[in-house]
Amino acid sequence: KQWYQRRVRGATDEDKLTFIILNGTEISESREAEESRMIGDENLLFLFSPDYGEINIMVAEKKFLRSGVASEALTLMMNYASEKLPVVKFSAKITNTNLASMRFFEKNNFVRISESEVFQETTYELDTWDFTLTSLTAVTYPF
């Protein structure tokens, strides 16, 4: 419940969009039913400018790791941001020891652009033009 409240509060920040990742496709009118379907979240942060979005994504439910749900959620969020917002570039900062996340972003066509020894992190980027070209056959959403 606290996790849900933090996500709702974070969704109202002006420099951040939060998307909740749900299991399944049915929409429920009950808040409790929706909460029980939450398996993760993703954030799009606008720290430097409104056209540069930094992505954070987390799948909290272990049984959904490596199931494709994170790639689907990432594609949907990037579709939304590139069509409805002035985002022209996405980035992700990954701790150097998080090899699974590095592979995830590389698999989703992000390019490694820098490494910081001081912060022990690697930065990946993807231009919306590159994303549009690679997502023409990707997930389509019903809204």
HUURJO-V631134 format. One line per field, one symbol per residue. ss: DSSP state (2 for helix, 1 for strand, 0 for the rest). Layout:
ss: ???
This chain:
ss: 02222222220000011111110000000022222201111111111110011111111002220000222222222222222200001111111000222222222000111111000011111112222222000000000
